[in-house]
Amino acid sequence: MSENIIDPEVVELISKLKSKYDQNGQDFKAYLEGLVYQEYTSYWDYIQVDTLLSLQKPKTDIPDEMIFIMYHQITELYFKLTLHEIKQIQAKKQDLTSEFLIARLKRMNAYFRNLTHSFEIMIDGMEPAQFLKFRMSLLPASGFQSAQYRMIEILSTPLINLVGISNREKLKNESLESQFANIYWKNGATELSSGKKTLTLSQFEEKYSDDLFRLALDNQNNLILDQYKNLNEAEKSNPELIEAMKNFDMAVNIHWPLAHYKSAVKYLQKSPADIAATGGTNWQKYLPPRFQFRIFFPELYTPTELENWGKTGS
């Protein structure tokens, strides 16, 4: 008889399931019957492995192009993870704590730390001769066109902190429209010879400009910096929180651009003239953090830290 007695924990779980479905007016027994016929979940179906591995579509038969494609796809997945954490921070309207914010910032820092360290794949993982061949088939596409990276920037800090450094002071009291029109990345997507807007930038603006501006408009009071400022004074002064925020700031605005710059130097810096990036972007001025002086949380730094922003050892 004892073999027919159902484990009390199982009974409790069944009761909870029944309550869940009853609350939504669902037939609990029908769902139980469905479980009888449902197949087990497999790794390849859950991860969608076949679909994932079918997404690499090289433009040439040059072997190292496959590395280039997959690396950038991995990068976009890390960006998506970062945005996932930012959404959780934004969702904490009234009950955000420094503990919660620290945990999410540490996750984001881990994502960008992995990204920055993995850039070795781009710096040392391709043959320069192969790269300089297949890159010509990618024109005018560029990593500059990553909308998710722009979203991370826009959701982290007030738009004025993303305005090009030469216009920042002038536009600090101007409209969001004026600030967005002078956002720093537009200066990085100009043709080296004429100074005109590149096709890379034109394509990007046509596809994403309206959505990115709407994102800035809809979230102007719900940014990472806003959420930090909404904490009480004791929580805002938490050294662990301040360190986590600074680490995120430097990860996105110093370490990641510098990793790109090192890669560009290896593949594109040539004598007597540098090679233009695939989109024709002015990478020599666009990538180095000391030129952009882009900082998400400037309030958290000392004058000396700000003075040395983007320099070696920052």
C-alpha positions in Angstrom: 0.0 0.0 0.0 2.8 2.4 0.9 4.0 2.3 -2.7 0.8 4.0 -3.8 1.1 6.9 -1.4 2.0 10.1 -3.3 4.8 12.1 -1.9 3.4 15.1 0.1 5.7 17.5 -1.7 4.2 16.3 -5.0 0.7 16.8 -3.7 1.7 20.3 -2.7 3.1 21.1 -6.1 0.0 19.7 -7.8 -2.1 22.0 -5.5 -0.1 25.0 -6.5 -0.4 24.2 -10.2 -4.1 23.8 -9.9 -4.4 27.1 -8.1 -2.3 28.7 -10.9 -4.5 27.5 -13.7 -7.8 28.0 -11.8 -6.9 31.7 -11.4 -6.8 32.0 -15.2 -10.0 30.0 -15.8 -8.0 27.1 -17.3 -8.9 23.4 -17.2 -6.2 22.0 -14.9 -6.8 18.4 -15.9 -6.3 19.3 -19.6 -2.9 20.7 -18.9 -2.0 17.6 -16.9 -3.0 15.5 -19.8 -0.9 17.6 -22.1 2.2 16.9 -19.9 1.6 13.2 -20.5 2.2 13.6 -24.2 4.7 16.4 -24.1 8.2 15.6 -25.4 11.3 16.2 -23.2 13.2 19.4 -23.8 16.5 18.9 -25.6 19.5 21.2 -25.5 19.5 21.7 -29.3 15.9 22.6 -29.4 16.0 24.9 -26.4 19.1 26.8 -27.6 18.0 26.6 -31.2 21.4 25.3 -32.2 20.5 24.5 -35.8 19.1 28.0 -36.4 22.0 29.6 -34.6 24.6 27.8 -36.7 22.8 28.7 -39.9 23.1 32.5 -39.4 26.6 32.8 -40.7 26.5 34.0 -44.3 30.0 35.0 -45.6 30.2 37.3 -48.6 33.4 35.6 -49.8 35.2 32.3 -49.7 38.0 33.7 -47.6 38.2 31.5 -44.5 38.8 34.2 -41.8 35.6 36.0 -42.8 33.7 33.4 -40.8 35.6 34.4 -37.7 34.7 38.0 -38.3 31.0 37.3 -38.7 30.7 35.0 -35.6 32.6 37.4 -33.4 30.3 40.3 -34.2 27.3 38.1 -33.7 28.6 37.1 -30.2 29.2 40.8 -29.5 25.5 41.6 -30.3 24.4 38.8 -27.9 26.4 40.4 -25.1 24.9 43.8 -25.9 21.5 42.2 -25.7 22.4 40.7 -22.2 23.4 44.2 -21.1 20.2 45.8 -22.3 18.3 43.0 -20.4 20.0 44.1 -17.2 19.3 47.8 -17.9 15.6 47.0 -18.3 15.6 45.3 -14.9 17.1 48.4 -13.3 14.6 50.6 -15.0 11.7 48.5 -13.9 12.6 49.2 -10.2 10.6 52.4 -10.0 10.1 52.7 -6.2 11.9 49.9 -4.6 15.4 50.0 -6.2 18.2 49.3 -3.7 21.9 49.7 -4.0 22.2 46.0 -3.6 20.0 45.3 -6.6 21.8 48.0 -8.7 25.3 46.6 -7.8 24.3 43.1 -8.8 23.0 44.2 -12.2 26.1 46.5 -12.8 28.4 43.6 -11.9 26.6 41.4 -14.5 27.0 44.1 -17.1 30.6 44.6 -16.2 31.2 40.9 -16.6 29.6 41.0 -20.1 31.9 43.9 -21.2 34.9 42.4 -19.5 34.4 39.3 -21.6 33.8 41.4 -24.7 37.0 43.4 -24.2 39.2 40.4 -23.4 37.7 38.5 -26.4 38.8 41.2 -28.8 42.0 39.3 -28.9 40.1 37.2 -31.5 39.9 40.3 -33.7 43.4 41.5 -33.0 45.3 38.2 -33.3 42.7 35.8 -34.6 42.7 36.8 -38.3 45.4 37.0 -40.9 45.7 40.7 -42.0 46.0 39.7 -45.6 42.7 37.9 -45.5 41.0 40.6 -43.6 42.1 43.3 -46.0 40.6 41.3 -48.8 37.2 40.2 -47.5 36.6 43.6 -45.8 36.1 45.1 -49.3 33.1 42.9 -49.9 31.4 44.3 -46.7 31.2 48.0 -47.7 29.6 50.1 -46.3 28.7 47.9 -43.3 30.5 48.7 -40.1 30.4 47.9 -36.4 29.6 51.6 -36.1 26.0 50.5 -37.1 25.3 48.5 -34.0 22.0 49.9 -32.7 22.2 47.9 -29.5 25.4 49.7 -28.5 23.8 53.0 -29.1 20.8 51.9 -26.9 23.2 51.1 -24.1 24.7 54.5 -24.3 21.3 56.3 -24.5 19.9 54.4 -21.5 22.9 55.0 -19.3 23.2 58.8 -19.2 21.5 62.1 -20.1 21.9 62.8 -23.8 24.0 65.8 -23.2 26.8 63.5 -22.1 26.8 61.9 -25.5 26.9 65.2 -27.5 30.2 65.7 -29.3 32.7 67.4 -26.9 33.0 70.5 -29.0 29.3 71.2 -28.7 28.6 69.9 -25.2 28.8 73.2 -23.3 26.9 75.1 -25.9 24.0 72.6 -26.0 23.7 71.7 -22.3 20.4 73.8 -21.9 19.1 73.1 -25.4 16.3 70.7 -26.4 16.7 66.9 -26.6 16.3 67.2 -30.4 19.3 69.6 -30.7 21.4 67.3 -28.5 20.5 64.2 -30.5 21.3 66.0 -33.7 24.8 66.6 -32.3 25.4 63.2 -30.8 29.1 62.3 -30.9 28.9 59.3 -33.2 27.9 61.4 -36.2 31.3 63.1 -36.2 32.9 59.6 -36.4 31.1 58.7 -39.6 32.4 61.4 -41.9 34.5 60.7 -45.1 38.1 61.4 -44.5 38.6 63.3 -47.7 35.5 65.5 -47.9 34.1 65.5 -44.4 30.7 64.6 -45.7 28.3 62.1 -44.1 29.2 58.5 -45.1 26.8 56.0 -46.5 27.4 54.0 -43.3 25.9 56.9 -41.3 23.1 57.5 -43.8 22.0 53.9 -43.7 22.2 53.8 -39.9 20.1 57.0 -39.5 17.5 55.9 -42.0 17.0 52.6 -40.2 17.4 53.6 -36.5 17.5 57.4 -36.0 13.7 57.7 -35.2 13.7 54.7 -32.9 16.8 55.9 -31.0 15.5 59.4 -30.5 12.2 58.0 -29.3 14.2 55.8 -26.9 16.0 58.9 -25.5 12.7 60.8 -25.3 10.8 58.0 -23.5 13.5 57.3 -21.0 15.0 60.7 -20.2 14.0 60.4 -16.5 14.6 56.6 -16.2 18.3 56.2 -17.1 20.9 54.3 -15.0 22.1 57.6 -13.7 18.6 58.7 -12.8 18.0 55.4 -10.9 21.3 56.0 -9.0 20.3 59.5 -8.1 16.9 58.3 -6.8 18.6 56.3 -4.1 18.9 57.7 -0.6 22.1 59.4 0.4 23.4 56.5 2.4 22.9 54.0 -0.5 24.4 56.5 -3.1 27.6 56.7 -1.1 28.0 52.9 -1.0 31.7 52.5 -2.2 30.8 49.2 -3.8 28.1 50.8 -5.9 30.3 53.7 -6.9 33.0 51.3 -8.0 30.6 49.2 -10.0 29.2 52.3 -11.8 32.7 53.6 -12.6 33.7 50.2 -13.8 30.7 50.1 -16.2 31.4 53.6 -17.4 35.0 52.8 -18.1 34.2 49.4 -19.6 31.8 50.9 -22.2 33.6 54.2 -22.8 37.3 53.4 -22.4 38.2 49.7 -22.5 35.8 48.7 -25.3 36.7 51.6 -27.7 40.4 51.0 -27.0 40.1 47.4 -27.9 38.6 48.5 -31.2 41.4 51.0 -31.7 44.1 48.4 -31.2 42.5 46.2 -33.8 42.2 49.2 -36.2 45.8 50.1 -35.7 46.9 46.5 -36.6 44.8 46.2 -39.7 44.4 49.8 -40.9 47.3 51.9 -39.8 49.7 51.9 -42.8 52.4 54.1 -44.2 52.2 56.6 -45.8 48.4 56.8 -45.3 46.1 55.0 -43.0 43.4 52.7 -44.6 39.8 53.8 -44.0 37.5 51.6 -42.0 34.9 49.6 -43.9 32.3 52.4 -43.6 34.8 55.1 -44.4 34.6 56.3 -40.7 37.3 58.4 -39.2 38.5 55.8 -36.8 41.6 57.7 -35.8 39.5 60.4 -34.1 36.3 58.4 -33.4 37.8 55.5 -31.4 40.3 56.9 -28.9 38.4 57.7 -25.6 40.6 60.8 -24.8 39.2 62.5 -27.9 35.5 61.7 -27.3 35.7 62.4 -23.5 32.4 60.5 -23.3 31.5 59.8 -19.6 28.2 58.3 -18.4 28.5 59.3 -14.7 30.8 62.4 -14.5 29.5 63.3 -11.1 31.3 60.2 -9.6 34.9 61.2 -10.6 37.5 63.5 -9.0 39.0 66.3 -11.2 42.2 64.3 -11.5 40.3 61.2 -12.8 38.4 63.4 -15.3 41.6 65.0 -16.5 43.2 61.6 -17.1 40.1 60.1 -18.8 40.9 57.7 -21.6 44.6 57.9 -21.1 46.8 54.9 -20.3 46.1 53.5 -16.9 42.6 55.0 -16.7 
